Amino acid sequence: MRLLKILWALPNTLLGLCLLPLILLSGGRVRLFLGCVEMVANGWIRRLFHRNEILAVTLGHVIIGKSGPCLFSCRSHEHVHVRQCERWGPLFLPAYFYFALLMRVIGKDPYWDNPFELDAFENAGHDVAHPDDFAEHQCK
């Protein structure tokens, strides 16, 4: 059963793995942890996290953190997204962006009101907080 989940999420995972050379060339770090490839951005790659609210991004079984402390602080939240990718497979990204667009159209926040994010905040462990809760030196 686990293999089927991994295969179903594989299109998203491959998309995330495409960023591996960029992460390494920028001086970032990569490791396997809890069944996922974790990447920590460095240098110019961090600019991709253009909004302070973005601490990490999940693509299948790949989690890319803005920094080590950011990745640590939102790991449980990102692992909920990993499970969402295992359930939705190649439909995850289109569905995520559909709901983001829908939220914007109806006057809600595309991130904070997105059902995928609401699920991740509700089902994540205690290490997840709103980005405003982090001191500047903890998560840059």
N, C-alpha and C positions, 0 to 999 in steps of 0.2 A: 504494500500500500504506500509506503514512504517513497519508493522509487517512482510510482505513478505521480505523486505530488511533485516530485523533483522534475520529472519530465514535463508535466503540465505547465509548470512555471518556467521551463527552460527558455522560451523566447524572451521573456523579461530578463532572465539571468544573463543570457548572451548579450543583450543590449548593455547591461551593466558591465560585463567583462570587456566590452569594447573600450571602456574608459580606463582599463588597467594600464596601458602604455602611457597615457597622459598623466595618470596619477604618479607613476614611477618616474617619468621624465621631469615632473615638477618637484621631485624630492619627497613625495608622499610615501606613506607606509601601507603595506598590505599584509593581512594575516587571515588564517582560517580560524573562526571562533563560533562555537555553537551551531555548526552546520552551515555557516554563511561565510562568504568572502567579505571581510571588512577592509575598507580602504579609508585612509585618512588623508584628506587633501592637504596640499601645501602650496606655497607660492601663488602663482597666478591662477591655479585651479580654484583656490578659495574665492576668487572673484565671481565664480559661477554661482556661489551662494550669495547672490546680490542683495537679498533682503536679510536683515538680521534674524528674522524669525526662522529662517531655514537653518536647522542644525544638522540635518542628515537627510539623505534620500535613499529610498529602497527600490531596487530593480530586481525582482525575483529573489534570488538568494545572494544578492550583492547589496551591501549597505555602505554608502559613502558618507563619511562624516566630515563636517567642516573643520574639526580638530579632534584630537584625542579626547579631551574633556567633554566636548559636545557629543561625540559618539557614545561615550560612557553614560552621559546623562539621559540619553534618549534611546538606549539599546532596547529596552522592553517595548517601547512604542514602535520602533522599527521592526521588531520581530512580529508584532501583530500584522504589520504590512506584509511581511514574508508569508505568514499564514493566509492572508488575503490573496496574495499572488498564487499560492498553492491551490486555493479554491477557484479563483477566477481565471487562472492561466493566461493565455494570450489576450483575453478580454479585459484584464485588469486595467491596463493603462487607458484604453478607450473609455471604459466605464468611469474611471477616476476623473478623467478630463471632461467627460459628459456631465458628471455631477458638479464639477467646479464651474463649468459654463452655466449650467442650470441655476446654481446658487447665485451667480453674478446677475443673471437675467431677472431673477425674482427679487433682487435687492439684498441678498445675503452675502456673507463673506465666502469666497470660493474655497478657502482653506478651512477656516474654523467651523463652518457649517456643512462641510463635505461629509457625507455619511461614512466614508472610509476613515476620515480623520476622527470623527466622533467615536467610531468603533475602536480605533487605536487608542484614543485617550481613555476610553471607558475600560478597556481590557488590558491595558499595560500595567506593569508593576509600579512600584512606588518611586522608581528613579526618574519618572517623567514629570516635568513641570512646565509651565508656560515659560518661554524664553526670557520674559521680563524678570522672572524669579532668580535668574542666574547673575551673579556678580560678574562684572566685565572680565576679571582675571580668571574666572573659572572656565568660561566657554567663549573663546574667540574664534 
